[in-house]
Amino acid sequence: DLHQHYVQACQNLGQPENPSIAHVLQEADTNDKISWTEGMTLKIAGKNHLVPVQKVTDDDLQVLTSVLCNTLLVTGLDLRYNALTDAGAKHIATILQENYTLKHLNLMLNDIGTSGAELIARALHSNKTLVYLRMTGNKIGNKGGMFFASMLQINSTLEKLDLGDCDVGTQCLIATAIALNHNKSVKAINLNRPLLYSQEEETTVHLALMLKNKSPLVELHLCKHEMKNFGVERLCEALYENSSLRYLDLGCNKITRDGAKFLGELLKRNQTLAILDLQANRIEDDGAIYLSEALASTNRTLQALSVVSNNITGKGLVALSGAMKINMALSYIYIWGNKFDEATCTAFSELIHSGRLSSDCTDVEPYEVDGHFHLAELSHGLQKHYYWTPSMGGDNKGANASLAIVAVSQY
């Protein structure tokens, strides 16, 4: 009777019904597949490619809160792309304090700021059920990020936290790294695109120290950290001793062939890392060859590699294709945005036509013109559905970004 409760709550609070919320609750009421053991996720996103929707406002959320605080059936709440502000964050905090079944909460790309971040983070001090939180794209700033860093010192339930594109700063990153030294519950964290004003890479050094201290972290996203070869070397040194990290995202940094050399040495010694994202760096041919040598010689644990847009020519790309012929563990490889020559097109055409490389596991597709092979782009990648998941369900392949695809990965 979720819809009935919602209508009653609207009348009690003198608020008009939001048709998008009403529609989702009506569908939930008539869904026969919902079980009491697993619960359900209410998907009330403010953007839908198929039908027009009305964004959820702070006042709409106040009404919904009164419904959610009196139900045991809702375990997930998707409120991305809506118009929630710091006033709405107050209602989110109420849900986190009074609802004892909510496990997954997606607040991506709303308008929550620093004070809203404080309310949500403080509510998580006492919350014992939430395991997955996405704050992606809310401009909480460095101060707002500090409230989440403090929360990580107290909360022992949260497993996944996404603070990507939240304008956090150096102080927040260092505080988060220190908190993760002691927090043993967080398995995945996204710290993409902080606002950094230093070239010293001190944030990377602190994150490396955290990884070195037997961190249980499985997934780490460090896109757009202005990371250079020095920072990569610190991370690699830490990961020699780390046996838990499986997914390392270093996309959109300033890593060159020397950084790729450190990563190649890491792949020779580390037996845990399964996914490595190096898109939009500049490792060039030498860097691709360093990685290829490691993959062909000793590494048999890496399953997915992205070298999209790394200024690699045929020499480096052919070396990677050769490594795939030897290394059967590497199943996903993404290469678009580099400099393809005929040798590259032929090599990857052979991998795909022979069945060694599935078209679902790469971002290129071969085609033939006048006896010559060429490669066309496919819309595939490690983070294909990070910002948008199709309404018919996401792609649950293991190499995609788990922070986007599934609420809680089965590690």
Kinemage of the C-alpha trace (Angstrom):
@kinemage 1
@onewidth
@group {chain A} dominant
@subgroup {mainchain}
@vectorlist {calphas} color= white
{ca asp a 1} P 0.000 0.000 0.000
{ca leu a 2} L 2.887 2.390 -0.682
{ca his a 3} L 0.868 4.549 -3.081
{ca gln a 4} L -2.057 4.774 -0.673
{ca his a 5} L 0.306 5.883 2.122
{ca tyr a 6} L 1.841 8.448 -0.255
{ca val a 7} L -1.533 9.951 -1.193
{ca gln a 8} L -2.467 10.188 2.494
{ca ala a 9} L 0.884 11.804 3.352
{ca cys a 10} L 0.404 14.401 0.574
{ca gln a 11} L -2.987 15.307 2.047
{ca asn a 12} L -1.619 15.498 5.591
{ca leu a 13} L 1.240 17.808 4.564
{ca gly a 14} L -0.788 19.845 2.059
{ca gln a 15} L 1.560 18.896 -0.794
{ca pro a 16} L 0.524 18.086 -4.393
{ca glu a 17} L 1.396 14.611 -5.652
{ca asn a 18} L 4.499 14.201 -7.786
{ca pro a 19} L 3.309 12.027 -10.739
{ca ser a 20} L 6.728 10.354 -11.097
{ca ile a 21} L 6.757 9.243 -7.460
{ca ala a 22} L 3.120 8.161 -7.627
{ca his a 23} L 3.792 6.061 -10.753
{ca val a 24} L 6.797 4.286 -9.196
{ca leu a 25} L 4.873 3.506 -6.002
{ca gln a 26} L 1.865 2.188 -7.962
{ca glu a 27} L 4.150 -0.128 -9.936
{ca ala a 28} L 5.763 -1.318 -6.711
{ca asp a 29} L 2.355 -2.110 -5.212
{ca thr a 30} L 1.440 -4.316 -8.187
{ca asn a 31} L 4.811 -6.075 -8.502
{ca asp a 32} L 4.305 -9.746 -7.603
{ca lys a 33} L 8.046 -10.545 -7.791
{ca ile a 34} L 9.009 -8.529 -4.702
{ca ser a 35} L 10.073 -10.747 -1.813
{ca trp a 36} L 10.204 -9.830 1.851
{ca thr a 37} L 13.718 -11.262 2.130
{ca glu a 38} L 15.290 -9.236 -0.709
{ca gly a 39} L 13.085 -6.123 -0.664
{ca met a 40} L 12.919 -3.692 -3.594
{ca thr a 41} L 14.586 -0.595 -5.018
{ca leu a 42} L 12.492 2.481 -5.790
{ca lys a 43} L 13.927 4.032 -8.966
{ca ile a 44} L 12.781 7.662 -8.976
{ca ala a 45} L 15.479 9.158 -11.198
{ca gly a 46} L 14.842 12.660 -12.531
{ca lys a 47} L 15.840 11.651 -16.047
{ca asn a 48} L 14.385 8.937 -18.251
{ca his a 49} L 15.238 8.454 -21.930
{ca leu a 50} L 11.904 6.791 -22.673
{ca val a 51} L 9.263 8.917 -20.928
{ca pro a 52} L 9.111 12.458 -19.505
{ca val a 53} L 9.460 12.602 -15.723
{ca gln a 54} L 9.000 15.295 -13.090
{ca lys a 55} L 12.056 15.927 -10.927
{ca val a 56} L 11.770 15.293 -7.210
{ca thr a 57} L 12.027 18.475 -5.107
{ca asp a 58} L 12.811 18.889 -1.417
{ca asp a 59} L 9.092 19.166 -0.641
{ca asp a 60} L 8.357 15.989 -2.623
{ca leu a 61} L 11.037 14.177 -0.651
{ca gln a 62} L 9.523 15.309 2.644
{ca val a 63} L 6.313 13.469 1.732
{ca leu a 64} L 8.203 10.399 0.503
{ca thr a 65} L 10.206 10.334 3.736
{ca ser a 66} L 7.055 9.882 5.806
{ca val a 67} L 6.229 6.843 3.637
{ca leu a 68} L 9.706 5.298 3.723
{ca cys a 69} L 10.085 5.605 7.473
{ca asn a 70} L 7.070 3.297 7.866
{ca thr a 71} L 7.962 0.484 5.481
{ca leu a 72} L 10.251 -2.515 5.800
{ca leu a 73} L 10.081 -3.454 2.133
{ca val a 74} L 12.278 -0.759 0.521
{ca thr a 75} L 15.989 -1.667 0.533
{ca gly a 76} L 17.142 0.642 -2.287
{ca leu a 77} L 16.408 4.253 -3.253
{ca asp a 78} L 17.567 5.796 -6.549
{ca leu a 79} L 17.110 9.597 -6.572
{ca arg a 80} L 19.757 10.618 -9.111
{ca tyr a 81} L 19.289 13.575 -11.496
{ca asn a 82} L 16.702 15.296 -9.318
{ca ala a 83} L 16.484 18.789 -7.755
{ca leu a 84} L 17.380 17.963 -4.150
{ca thr a 85} L 19.269 20.615 -2.173
{ca asp a 86} L 20.583 20.901 1.384
{ca ala a 87} L 16.965 21.123 2.569
{ca gly a 88} L 16.305 17.749 0.947
{ca ala a 89} L 19.424 16.338 2.621
{ca lys a 90} L 17.659 16.898 5.956
{ca his a 91} L 14.957 14.441 4.849
{ca ile a 92} L 17.615 11.993 3.606
{ca ala a 93} L 19.179 12.128 7.074
{ca thr a 94} L 15.788 11.359 8.621
{ca ile a 95} L 15.420 8.283 6.379
{ca leu a 96} L 18.911 7.082 7.337
{ca gln a 97} L 18.107 7.493 11.037
{ca glu a 98} L 14.602 6.009 11.061
{ca asn a 99} L 14.538 3.410 8.250
{ca tyr a 100} L 16.259 0.166 9.251
{ca thr a 101} L 16.133 -1.651 5.910
{ca leu a 102} L 17.668 0.803 3.391
{ca lys a 103} L 20.928 -0.609 1.988
{ca his a 104} L 21.469 1.293 -1.264
{ca leu a 105} L 21.130 5.055 -1.788
{ca asn a 106} L 21.920 6.906 -5.026
{ca leu a 107} L 21.924 10.734 -4.801
{ca met a 108} L 24.051 11.291 -7.895
{ca leu a 109} L 23.886 14.717 -9.598
{ca asn a 110} L 21.551 16.614 -7.330
{ca asp a 111} L 22.310 20.052 -5.805
{ca ile a 112} L 23.401 18.988 -2.327
{ca gly a 113} L 26.136 21.193 -0.868
{ca thr a 114} L 28.361 21.330 2.211
{ca ser a 115} L 25.640 21.605 4.868
{ca gly a 116} L 23.655 18.798 3.223
{ca ala a 117} L 26.773 16.615 3.221
{ca glu a 118} L 27.159 17.269 6.951
{ca leu a 119} L 23.581 16.148 7.649
{ca ile a 120} L 23.950 12.930 5.635
{ca ala a 121} L 27.391 12.095 7.044
{ca arg a 122} L 26.256 12.660 10.641
{ca ala a 123} L 23.222 10.409 10.068
{ca leu a 124} L 25.628 7.666 8.984
{ca his a 125} L 27.410 7.842 12.355
{ca ser a 126} L 24.564 5.802 13.854
{ca asn a 127} L 23.177 4.089 10.741
{ca lys a 128} L 23.845 0.324 10.725
{ca thr a 129} L 22.210 -0.763 7.453
{ca leu a 130} L 23.379 1.369 4.495
{ca val a 131} L 26.110 -0.375 2.494
{ca tyr a 132} L 26.186 1.709 -0.715
{ca leu a 133} L 26.099 5.485 -1.161
{ca arg a 134} L 26.604 7.571 -4.318
{ca met a 135} L 27.096 11.308 -3.829
{ca thr a 136} L 28.558 11.690 -7.331
{ca gly a 137} L 28.373 15.196 -8.795
{ca asn a 138} L 27.003 16.969 -5.707
{ca lys a 139} L 29.271 19.957 -5.080
{ca ile a 140} L 29.884 19.293 -1.394
{ca gly a 141} L 33.392 20.755 -1.571
{ca asn a 142} L 36.391 19.994 0.599
{ca lys a 143} L 34.543 20.780 3.837
{ca gly a 144} L 31.656 18.489 2.900
{ca gly a 145} L 34.126 15.756 2.026
{ca met a 146} L 35.738 16.148 5.457
{ca phe a 147} L 32.414 15.251 7.094
{ca phe a 148} L 32.427 11.964 5.135
{ca ala a 149} L 36.063 11.320 6.084
{ca ser a 150} L 35.106 11.744 9.746
{ca met a 151} L 32.121 9.446 9.227
{ca leu a 152} L 34.440 6.695 7.934
{ca gln a 153} L 36.194 6.691 11.315
{ca ile a 154} L 32.909 5.785 13.039
{ca asn a 155} L 30.689 3.906 10.564
{ca ser a 156} L 31.446 0.180 10.224
{ca thr a 157} L 28.708 -0.823 7.758
{ca leu a 158} L 29.235 1.173 4.559
{ca glu a 159} L 30.946 -0.885 1.835
{ca lys a 160} L 30.833 1.433 -1.197
{ca leu a 161} L 31.196 5.207 -1.289
{ca asp a 162} L 31.271 7.357 -4.434
{ca leu a 163} L 32.535 10.933 -3.951
{ca gly a 164} L 33.506 11.426 -7.598
{ca asp a 165} L 33.074 14.933 -9.117
{ca cys a 166} L 32.216 16.383 -5.695
{ca asp a 167} L 34.917 19.112 -5.676
{ca val a 168} L 36.713 17.603 -2.675
{ca gly a 169} L 40.257 18.869 -2.018
{ca thr a 170} L 43.659 17.873 -0.686
{ca gln a 171} L 42.636 17.953 2.971
{ca cys a 172} L 39.648 15.671 2.333
{ca leu a 173} L 41.690 13.138 0.337
{ca ile a 174} L 44.371 12.894 3.015
{ca ala a 175} L 41.756 12.601 5.792
{ca thr a 176} L 39.934 9.892 3.807
{ca ala a 177} L 43.168 7.932 3.305
{ca ile a 178} L 43.891 8.123 7.052
{ca ala a 179} L 40.331 7.026 7.905
{ca leu a 180} L 40.608 4.053 5.554
{ca asn a 181} L 43.682 2.897 7.468
{ca his a 182} L 41.319 1.917 10.278
{ca asn a 183} L 38.007 1.352 8.485
{ca lys a 184} L 37.713 -2.322 7.555
{ca ser a 185} L 34.247 -2.280 5.978
{ca val a 186} L 34.721 -0.037 2.902
{ca lys a 187} L 35.520 -2.194 -0.147
{ca ala a 188} L 35.121 0.360 -2.968
{ca ile a 189} L 35.654 4.112 -3.090
{ca asn a 190} L 35.541 6.663 -5.900
{ca leu a 191} L 37.592 9.842 -5.425
{ca asn a 192} L 37.566 11.023 -9.050
{ca arg a 193} L 38.255 14.641 -10.054
{ca pro a 194} L 39.220 16.408 -6.838
{ca leu a 195} L 40.239 20.077 -6.912
{ca leu a 196} L 44.003 19.996 -6.322
{ca tyr a 197} L 46.293 23.038 -6.353
{ca ser a 198} L 49.613 21.333 -5.645
{ca gln a 199} L 52.036 19.473 -7.896
{ca glu a 200} L 53.605 17.551 -4.992
{ca glu a 201} L 51.261 14.531 -5.251
{ca glu a 202} L 50.977 14.327 -1.465
{ca thr a 203} L 47.451 12.945 -1.772
{ca thr a 204} L 48.717 10.018 -3.841
{ca val a 205} L 51.447 9.361 -1.281
{ca his a 206} L 48.860 9.133 1.527
{ca leu a 207} L 46.619 6.851 -0.543
{ca ala a 208} L 49.624 4.635 -1.281
{ca leu a 209} L 50.418 4.405 2.453
{ca met a 210} L 46.804 3.364 3.053
{ca leu a 211} L 47.095 0.567 0.468
{ca lys a 212} L 50.369 -0.547 2.025
{ca asn a 213} L 48.778 -0.917 5.464
{ca lys a 214} L 46.896 -4.105 4.575
{ca ser a 215} L 43.805 -2.176 3.441
{ca pro a 216} L 40.789 -4.401 2.596
{ca leu a 217} L 39.909 -2.050 -0.304
{ca val a 218} L 38.960 -3.950 -3.467
{ca glu a 219} L 38.176 -1.074 -5.839
{ca leu a 220} L 39.838 2.366 -6.066
{ca his a 221} L 39.055 5.147 -8.575
{ca leu a 222} L 41.624 7.964 -8.908
{ca cys a 223} L 40.699 9.658 -12.202
{ca lys a 224} L 41.840 13.247 -12.838
{ca his a 225} L 44.268 13.463 -9.912
{ca glu a 226} L 47.017 15.152 -11.956
{ca met a 227} L 48.996 12.001 -11.181
{ca lys a 228} L 52.432 11.679 -12.724
{ca asn a 229} L 55.051 8.936 -12.776
{ca phe a 230} L 56.189 9.715 -9.216
{ca gly a 231} L 52.697 9.032 -7.877
{ca val a 232} L 52.336 5.843 -9.912
{ca glu a 233} L 55.634 4.579 -8.525
{ca arg a 234} L 54.392 5.158 -4.941
{ca leu a 235} L 51.173 3.260 -5.695
{ca cys a 236} L 53.060 0.360 -7.271
{ca glu a 237} L 55.416 0.104 -4.286
{ca ala a 238} L 52.383 -0.123 -2.003
{ca leu a 239} L 50.635 -2.721 -4.166
{ca tyr a 240} L 53.624 -5.068 -4.068
{ca glu a 241} L 52.483 -5.851 -0.518
{ca asn a 242} L 48.724 -5.477 -1.057
{ca ser a 243} L 46.674 -8.622 -1.660
{ca ser a 244} L 43.139 -7.227 -1.783
{ca leu a 245} L 42.889 -4.519 -4.489
{ca arg a 246} L 41.336 -5.907 -7.676
{ca tyr a 247} L 40.275 -2.772 -9.573
{ca leu a 248} L 42.605 0.235 -10.029
{ca asp a 249} L 41.345 3.203 -12.052
{ca leu a 250} L 44.060 5.719 -13.048
{ca gly a 251} L 42.293 7.272 -16.036
{ca cys a 252} L 42.782 10.877 -17.196
{ca asn a 253} L 46.100 11.462 -15.456
{ca lys a 254} L 49.605 12.384 -16.660
{ca ile a 255} L 51.153 8.930 -16.741
{ca thr a 256} L 53.826 8.360 -19.407
{ca arg a 257} L 55.933 5.382 -20.474
{ca asp a 258} L 57.982 5.506 -17.242
{ca gly a 259} L 54.812 5.165 -15.196
{ca ala a 260} L 53.749 2.259 -17.418
{ca lys a 261} L 57.128 0.640 -16.696
{ca phe a 262} L 56.365 0.730 -12.960
{ca leu a 263} L 52.934 -0.765 -13.677
{ca gly a 264} L 54.543 -3.478 -15.796
{ca glu a 265} L 56.807 -4.437 -12.878
{ca leu a 266} L 53.760 -4.447 -10.612
{ca leu a 267} L 51.902 -6.833 -12.932
{ca lys a 268} L 54.872 -9.208 -12.779
{ca arg a 269} L 54.756 -9.339 -8.974
{ca asn a 270} L 51.148 -8.638 -7.952
{ca gln a 271} L 48.803 -11.644 -8.120
{ca thr a 272} L 45.555 -9.860 -7.206
{ca leu a 273} L 44.877 -6.952 -9.584
{ca ala a 274} L 42.185 -7.917 -12.105
{ca ile a 275} L 41.146 -4.597 -13.717
{ca leu a 276} L 43.498 -1.754 -14.729
{ca asp a 277} L 42.123 1.426 -16.325
{ca leu a 278} L 44.739 3.713 -17.933
{ca gln a 279} L 42.499 5.553 -20.391
{ca ala a 280} L 43.444 9.103 -21.419
{ca asn a 281} L 47.070 9.014 -20.287
{ca arg a 282} L 50.147 9.056 -22.539
{ca ile a 283} L 52.002 5.761 -22.162
{ca glu a 284} L 52.755 5.545 -25.937
{ca asp a 285} L 54.400 2.519 -27.590
{ca asp a 286} L 57.084 1.954 -24.967
{ca gly a 287} L 54.503 1.906 -22.184
{ca ala a 288} L 52.288 -0.525 -24.088
{ca ile a 289} L 55.287 -2.794 -24.654
{ca tyr a 290} L 56.179 -2.769 -20.933
{ca leu a 291} L 52.628 -3.873 -20.124
{ca ser a 292} L 52.657 -6.469 -22.915
{ca glu a 293} L 55.881 -8.043 -21.647
{ca ala a 294} L 54.444 -8.418 -18.156
{ca leu a 295} L 51.196 -9.892 -19.471
{ca ala a 296} L 52.959 -12.299 -21.798
{ca ser a 297} L 55.576 -13.483 -19.301
{ca thr a 298} L 54.271 -13.898 -15.745
{ca asn a 299} L 50.958 -12.170 -15.051
{ca arg a 300} L 47.885 -14.411 -15.209
{ca thr a 301} L 45.488 -12.455 -12.986
{ca leu a 302} L 44.681 -9.282 -14.958
{ca gln a 303} L 41.341 -9.751 -16.725
{ca ala a 304} L 40.663 -6.264 -18.116
{ca leu a 305} L 42.902 -3.488 -19.462
{ca ser a 306} L 41.962 -0.101 -20.909
{ca val a 307} L 44.584 1.920 -22.816
{ca val a 308} L 42.079 4.136 -24.649
{ca ser a 309} L 43.587 7.420 -25.965
{ca asn a 310} L 47.211 6.860 -24.955
{ca asn a 311} L 48.980 7.917 -28.177
{ca ile a 312} L 49.913 4.303 -28.941
{ca thr a 313} L 50.741 3.389 -32.556
{ca gly a 314} L 50.783 0.048 -34.325
{ca lys a 315} L 53.995 -1.110 -32.642
{ca gly a 316} L 52.529 -0.976 -29.139
{ca leu a 317} L 49.060 -2.186 -30.124
{ca val a 318} L 50.415 -5.217 -31.973
{ca ala a 319} L 52.489 -6.044 -28.880
{ca leu a 320} L 49.310 -6.016 -26.776
{ca ser a 321} L 47.518 -8.273 -29.252
{ca gly a 322} L 50.484 -10.645 -29.118
{ca ala a 323} L 50.262 -10.758 -25.315
{ca met a 324} L 46.593 -11.753 -25.602
{ca lys a 325} L 47.539 -14.752 -27.733
{ca ile a 326} L 49.763 -15.989 -24.907
{ca asn a 327} L 47.811 -14.823 -21.856
{ca met a 328} L 44.385 -16.476 -21.759
{ca ala a 329} L 43.365 -14.713 -18.536
{ca leu a 330} L 43.147 -11.284 -20.188
{ca ser a 331} L 39.592 -11.181 -21.574
{ca tyr a 332} L 38.741 -7.460 -21.892
{ca ile a 333} L 40.859 -4.910 -23.739
{ca tyr a 334} L 39.901 -1.385 -24.850
{ca ile a 335} L 42.121 0.442 -27.377
{ca trp a 336} L 40.056 3.090 -29.208
{ca gly a 337} L 41.540 6.587 -29.556
{ca asn a 338} L 45.045 5.400 -30.454
{ca lys a 339} L 46.803 5.443 -33.836
{ca phe a 340} L 45.706 2.387 -35.801
{ca asp a 341} L 47.767 1.160 -38.742
{ca glu a 342} L 47.146 -1.829 -40.988
{ca ala a 343} L 49.107 -4.162 -38.709
{ca thr a 344} L 46.926 -3.144 -35.737
{ca cys a 345} L 43.698 -3.677 -37.687
{ca thr a 346} L 44.867 -7.072 -38.907
{ca ala a 347} L 46.055 -8.220 -35.462
{ca phe a 348} L 42.815 -7.339 -33.659
{ca ser a 349} L 40.693 -8.661 -36.523
{ca glu a 350} L 42.442 -12.004 -36.106
{ca leu a 351} L 41.843 -11.987 -32.339
{ca ile a 352} L 38.134 -11.319 -32.827
{ca his a 353} L 37.556 -13.646 -35.786
{ca ser a 354} L 39.416 -16.502 -34.083
{ca gly a 355} L 37.188 -16.169 -31.014
{ca arg a 356} L 40.063 -15.242 -28.707
{ca leu a 357} L 38.540 -11.783 -28.138
{ca ser a 358} L 34.764 -11.405 -27.900
{ca ser a 359} L 33.187 -8.322 -29.462
{ca asp a 360} L 31.433 -7.758 -26.113
{ca cys a 361} L 34.816 -7.443 -24.434
{ca thr a 362} L 36.432 -4.750 -26.564
{ca asp a 363} L 35.584 -1.360 -28.053
{ca val a 364} L 36.511 -2.108 -31.689
{ca glu a 365} L 34.884 -4.138 -34.448
{ca pro a 366} L 36.681 -5.162 -37.661
{ca tyr a 367} L 35.316 -4.577 -41.148
{ca glu a 368} L 36.906 -5.199 -44.557
{ca val a 369} L 37.164 -2.852 -47.539
{ca asp a 370} L 38.968 -3.886 -50.762
{ca gly a 371} L 40.829 -6.669 -48.983
{ca his a 372} L 42.053 -4.454 -46.121
{ca phe a 373} L 40.865 -4.647 -42.517
{ca his a 374} L 39.771 -1.555 -40.584
{ca leu a 375} L 38.446 -1.073 -37.043
{ca ala a 376} L 35.216 0.718 -36.113
{ca glu a 377} L 34.367 1.945 -32.609
{ca leu a 378} L 31.947 0.090 -30.362
{ca ser a 379} L 30.248 1.783 -27.423
{ca his a 380} L 31.895 -0.438 -24.841
{ca gly a 381} L 34.228 0.352 -21.966
{ca leu a 382} L 35.076 -0.250 -18.341
{ca gln a 383} L 32.650 2.454 -17.196
{ca lys a 384} L 30.052 2.163 -19.927
{ca his a 385} L 27.103 2.667 -17.584
{ca tyr a 386} L 28.695 4.839 -14.908
{ca tyr a 387} L 26.451 7.856 -15.512
{ca trp a 388} L 23.468 6.160 -17.078
{ca thr a 389} L 22.097 2.634 -16.737
{ca pro a 390} L 19.471 1.499 -19.274
{ca ser a 391} L 15.968 1.075 -17.884
{ca met a 392} L 15.959 -2.574 -18.954
{ca gly a 393} L 18.892 -3.252 -16.617
{ca gly a 394} L 22.639 -2.833 -16.610
{ca asp a 395} L 25.462 -4.845 -18.082
{ca asn a 396} L 26.671 -6.963 -15.184
{ca lys a 397} L 29.902 -8.123 -16.767
{ca gly a 398} L 32.671 -8.242 -14.204
{ca ala a 399} L 34.927 -5.753 -15.980
{ca asn a 400} L 32.485 -2.865 -15.788
{ca ala a 401} L 32.605 -0.327 -12.979
{ca ser a 402} L 30.936 -1.996 -10.012
{ca leu a 403} L 30.179 1.358 -8.387
{ca ala a 404} L 27.851 2.046 -11.301
{ca ile a 405} L 26.501 -1.372 -12.233
{ca val a 406} L 25.587 -3.226 -9.048
{ca ala a 407} L 24.682 -2.071 -5.585
{ca val a 408} L 27.042 -4.427 -3.780
{ca ser a 409} L 29.504 -6.644 -5.623
{ca gln a 410} L 30.020 -10.208 -4.472
{ca tyr a 411} L 33.685 -9.963 -3.571
